[in-house]
Amino acid sequence: MANARSMIMADKEIQSIFAPNGTLLIEGQTLRLKKLADTLAAIAKDGMSIFYNGSIAQGFGGRHYKSRWNSHKGRLAEISCYREGAFGCSCGIKMVTIPPPASGGAVVILILKALSMYNMTGVPTTLLVHRMVEALKWSQLNDHGTSHICIVDRQRNVVTMTTSINTHFGSRFMSPSTGIFLNNQMHDFSIPTSKVSPGAPTNYVSPFKRPLSSMAPAILEKGGRVKAVVGSAGGLLIPDAVSQLYPIVLLHENYSSSVGDRYAFSVRTLNELKRKGHQLKRAASVMTVCLCGSSFQR
């Protein structure tokens, strides 16, 4: 929150929650989200229709954004969603959890499926922890911002999807009536006066237009069969990360994983790159990459 202090203080609605007395809340203090709690209680009582075309939709923007919100609120009523739950069984216990595109349920099922192959009772603690670490390190990448999920099932049905609110606190707009933060995907549009990156006329803002994005979820096929799905989180560097997987992992079958999932070039490779004129800079963390697939040789 300290990094977003100026944003928090500039908006009375956000300040009333994260800095109610004019000072940012610190560890040990209580954060109260009363309006969000009321919103969730109303949805629990009257169902999701109240959110998409009921009283919540009518007042979502609040009086400060009423004119702008009224021109867009009709789109909420056009949204519909239906998904079945994800199921998993482990050690005789059936789990019903959240399905994709949320990754949490799939990851939990994956971990439990792996552990269920072994006896989890009456084994030494070290062996149990070892098996848990092995299951965890294969389950997902450590990504704290943009998220990506890759799935390939037994019949080779696949899902590869990247999702993001784009920046911390999204658009930095919290609905006064609901306590919900909106995403900041408008930031992906080019702006003629922007100093951050060159403006691209094809990416300027216009009605009903979607911005360009660096997201690069991909499905890879060989011989008419799906062999892998891949994607990454890391902003503008996403295409770079996905592209590097092709020669390093896919063509040479160099599958490897470790706790933390880091890949480093050898000193010899770095020195050779320097001799070729490359300027190298070390980075502790840049992006994460997610790949799910099978051998390209089969």
N, C-alpha and C positions, 0 to 999 in steps of 0.2 A: 504493500500500500504506500510505502514511503516514496517509491518511484512515481506513483500516480497522484501525489499530494495536490499538485496544482489543479489537476482535473477534478479531483474530489471536492476541493474547496470552491471551484467555479460553479458547481451545480448544487443548488439548495437541497434538492431531493436526495442526491447521493451523499452530500455532506451530513444531512440529518441522520444518516445511517452509520457511516464510517467515521464521522467526526462530530457527534451530536453536541459536544460542548466547545466546538471550535478547534479541538485538538484530535489528531488521529488516534483511534483506539490502539492500544498496545496489548501484548500478550497478557492474558489473565482477565481482561475486561470482557464484558458481555456485548455481543453484537445482536441487535434485535431487528428482525425483518418482519415487522407487523403487517405491512401491506401485502407482502408476498404470502405471508401465512393466511391472511384473509382471502387472497385470490385462490390459493389452493383449497381452502375450506369451501369456498363457493363452488369450485369445480367438483369437489368431492360430493357436494350436496345435489347440484343440478346437472352434472355431467359436462362433457367437453363442448356441447353445443353452446353453452353460455360464453365460452371463450371465443369461438369462431363467429357466432352471429348473435350473441346476446348482449347483456349489459357490459361485460368486460370488453368486448370488441368495440362497443360504442364509446367507452371512456378511456381506451388504452393510451391515447396520446396525451391526455390531460389538457387543461385549458391553454397552456403555453404553446402546444403543438396541434391545437384543434383543427385549424384550417388545413394544415398539411396532412394530418392523419385522416380527416374525413374523405380526402380524395383517394386514399389507399385502403381504407378499412374493409371495403367490399371484397378485397382479394382473400381475406381470411375465410369468408364464407365459402370460397371455392376450393378450399383445401380439405382433402379427405385422406384418411389413413387407416389401413387395417393390416395387421400382421399377426400371425400365430406366434405363440411363445416357443422358445428354444427348449429342447428336452435333453437330459443327460442322465445316465445311470452309472452309479459307482458303488461297489460293495453292497449291492442289493438295495440301494437308496435311489429313488427317482428324483431328479431335480428339474423343476420348471423355472426358467429364468428368462431374462430379457434377450431377444433375438437381435441379429444384425439389423441395421447398421451399427448399433451399439456393440462394442467389442467385449465388454466386461463379462457377459454371460458366456460367450463362446470361449473366452480364455479360462474361466473357472472350470467349465466342462472339460476342456482340453487337459488342464492340469490334473483334474480328478480321474479322467480316463487313463492318463499315463500312470498315476499312482496306483490305480486299481489293478494294474498288472502284477503288482507285488503285494506281499502280505504287510499290512500297515500296523499290525499288532504283534507284540512279542518279539520285536527286533531291536537291536541296539540303537540308541539315540543317534549316534554318528551315522549309521547306515540310513536311518529314516531321514535325517537332515540332508544327507548326500542325495538321496532320491528326490527329495523336495526341490533342492537347488537345481538338479538336472531338469525337472519338470518346469520349474519357473523360468529358467534361462531360455528354454525353447518356446515359451508361451507368448512373449511379446517383447517389443523393444521399449527402452526407457525414454518416453517422449512426454514432455510436460506442456506442450502447446498444441500445435496442430496434430491431429490424430489420423492414422491410416489403418485399415483393416484388410487382410487378405485371407480368403477362405477357398479351399478346394475340397470337395467331398469325394466319397468313394466312386460316385458316378461321374466325377469331373465337372460337376456344376460349380461355377466359380463366382466369387464376389471380390471386387477390389474397389475400395472407396476411401476417399480422403475427405475429411470434414474439419471445419475450423470456424471460430468466431473472428479470426484474422489477427486481432491484437488484444493485449490485456484489457479487460473490461469491455471488449467488443467495440461498439460505436461510441462508448462512453455516454450512452443515453439509457437511462432507466425509466421505464414506464411509471409515471407517478401513481397510477391507479393499481398496478399489478406487482411492482417490484422486480420486473423482468428486464435483464440487459439484452439489447438488440445487438446483432453482429455488426461487423464493420467491413463488409465486403465491398462497399462503395469505395474503399481505399484502393481497391485494385484497378479502378478506372484511372486513365491518364488525365492530367490537368494541364492545360497550356502553360500556366505560370509555375508549375511545380519545379522545385529545385532538387527534388529527390531523384528523379529519373527523367530522361527525355520524354516529352509528350508525344504520343502516337495518335494521330488524328483518328485512326480506325478504332481507338479505344477510348475516345472521348465519351462523356456521359450523354445519353439520350433516352427518351421514354421507352420503357419495356425492353431495354437492352441489358444484357448480362456482361460483366467485365471480363477481360482476359484474366487467366489464372495460371500459375505455375504448377498447379496440381497435375500429376501425371500417372494416375492409376492405369495399369496396363495388364492385358491378358496375352500370354505368349503361347503360340501353337507350333507344333511340329508334326508333319505327316497327317494333318487333319485332326490332331488330338491336342487338347489343352495340356500343356506341360507345366505351366507356372503362372502365378499372378504376382504382381509386384507393385509397390507404391512407396511413397516417401513423405516425410514431414520436414520442412526446412525452408519454406519461402521460395525465393528466387533460385535457390540451389537444388530444388527438387529434381528438375530434369537432369542435372549433373549427376546426382546420386543414383537415379534410376539407370542412367546410361552406363555408369561404371560397373553395374552388376553384370552386364552382358558379357564383357570379356573376362572379368575376374571370376565370376561365379558360374554362369550358365555354360559358356563354351568349354571351360576347363573343369567343370564339375567340382569346383573348389568350395564345397559347402563346409562351413565351420561355424562354431558358435561358442561363446564364453560368457560368463557372468558380466554384464555390462556391454557386451557385444561391441568391442572396439577393433578396428583394423588399422594397422600401422605399416608403413613401408619400411623396408630394410635400409640401413645406413648406406649400403652400396647403391641401392636404387636412388636414394636422395642425392648422393654425390654425383651420380650420372646425370640426373635431371639438372643439377646446378651447372655441370659442364656443358649442357645443351642450351644454357642461357635462361633457364627458368628461375624466377625469384620465389623462394619457398618461405612460408610462414607457418609456424605451428599454431594449431587451434585446439583447445581442450575439448570443445564440443561444437559441432556445426549442424548436424542433421541426423536423422535416423532413417533407416531403410527397412522395409518389410517385404519378405519374399516367401511364397509358399508354393511348393511344386514337387516334382519328382525328376528322376534322371532323364536327361535328354537323349541318352543312348538307348533307351528302351521304348 
